[in-house]
Amino acid sequence: MNFKLNNLVEIVSSTTLDHDHSVGFHDIRPFNNQNKNLILLHRYPLNNLGFKKENTTIDICLWNIAKSQIEKIDTTDAWSWEQGSRLQWINQNKFIYNKRIKEKLVSCVYDINDKSKKIIQNSVYSVNTNKKFLNINYFRLWSLWRSYGYYTSNQDNSFKKKPENDGVFICDLEDKNKELILSINSAVKLCKLENLDKYFFLCHPTFSPNGDKFVSLLRFFNDSGVLITYLICTDIESKISQVLARERVSHFEWLNNEKLVVWCRNLNSKLVNLRFNHFIETTIISFAKKLLNFTRKEFKTKILSTHYHVIDLKNPNEMVKLDEKLLTEDGHPQISSDGKYLITDTYSNEDGYQKLLLYDLNKKKLYTLGEFKLADYLITNGLKYDLHPRWSHDGSYINIDSSHEGSRQNYVINVENLIKKLDK
């Protein structure tokens, strides 16, 4: 069987198998906040291979699960394999997504009431409640980290390694202002990496719940080809930034405006700096990593000190592990609107199955909601399709991407009965 579900949850809707479909990344809630039956959706040619082929035009859609109807709104060729076009709601009436017009990346705001479209002259990554959004260079990402960048036929890699004029920009939905708020060069200096001769990039800039700050990831590949990451938090008004985590950082989620849950490694700075010594990295550390692959997963995790951690902005040096016994694998976390539950997923295991997990933050209990098999054609082509679980605003539905039916599809799971039981 290609999937199995907890007996207290059920799949109540799924996309049609005549196309590939996805929502995007795990930080976005695709449900309309007034009508959970309306979901934002990308539609692709069936079994497309994304960035492994030339540029592909896809559909921007509005999915009404109550009517089993997928309505095409627009098309775009500004999208990435992992995150789509950054399609997301601004409010209950409007949503935004990225487009390309005459080789320029822009964004488009669509109003579901009057069906109007407004072009904004900058591409979007993350939107806050104050009519501001964050912008990054998707073409730089295409050159340095293809699965998150946007296709460009320009293969000129003459851009600077640590540019002062590129990074995270803040823009407004009125299309009047654009300001560089964190440059790649400033981020490199903040992380004390200016002596490294590497190509750096900033990605995943994400607003805090009240929109007064954001976190982003400064990344580069070391001498062994390993992705090194620094998590940075930037206060928008003061423009002061601080480093929250370093060396091994992947997925994160805001718990509230002052705390985050982050899958990261907690090593002291001296150990981190060893990864920048060419000899140590390419010989000793590489050999040690190979040895660790033959050890038990629990031992490997303990040695590497990689877990979900809670990071408090007021005291970022004092990371607290979030249940190291139950939450033992990296995934894509999202917190329910009431702050009680964390949902996440896992990467596929040796049998090709990905788990959908729910963690009770108060009672410290973990529940498996389902297991879904990664499609064989993705495995054959060296691609993945993460579940990227996302809550409805009322906490009764969970939306996931999955390929267990042989193509990239999207599913809505009703968890209302389970949540009622857990809330007792």
Disulfide bonds with the S-S distance in Angstrom:
none
